[in-house]
Amino acid sequence: FFTQKREYAILSGLVGSEMCIRDSVNTTALIIGLVLANKGNAAETADVDIDGTYIVKNAPIPIGSTLSVLDGKVVVQQNEVVTITASSNNVIDATVSVLEL
C-alpha cells in the first residue's frame, strides 16, 4: 500500500548535497528514480551514497547529459541520508522520486 509519491529536487550543484527521508511518520520509503543532469560546460563526475553505501562512485556525466542512477528500486528507512556529491559546484541537478510506504 503506497501512501504518497514525492519528487525531491536537490539544490543544483551543491557539492555534498543531502536529502533525508524524514518528512512523515512512515518509516520506510522506496526510491524509484534518481536522475542527475549535467548543466555545465564540461564533463563532470558524481557520487551517490545512502548512509555511506555507494550507489555510484565517480560516475561520468557528459556535457548536457543525464545519468539515471538506479536500474531498480532502493528501500530506505526513515532518517537514512542520500548524499550526492559532484566534482564541481553549480553544475549537477538531481531529481529523486520517492514512494512512501
HELIX and SHEET records of a PDB file:
SHEET    1   A 4 GLN A   4  ILE A  10  0                                        
SHEET    2   A 4 ILE A  92  GLU A 100 -1                                        
SHEET    3   A 4 THR A  28  ASN A  38 -1                                        
SHEET    4   A 4 THR A  66  SER A  68 -1                                        
SHEET    1   B 4 GLN A   4  ILE A  10  0                                        
SHEET    2   B 4 ILE A  92  GLU A 100 -1                                        
SHEET    3   B 4 THR A  28  ASN A  38 -1                                        
SHEET    4   B 4 VAL A  74  GLN A  77 -1                                        
SHEET    1   C 4 SER A  17  CYS A  20  0                                        
SHEET    2   C 4 VAL A  81  ALA A  86 -1                                        
SHEET    3   C 4 GLU A  44  ILE A  50 -1                                        
SHEET    4   C 4 THR A  53  ILE A  61 -1                                        
END                                                                             
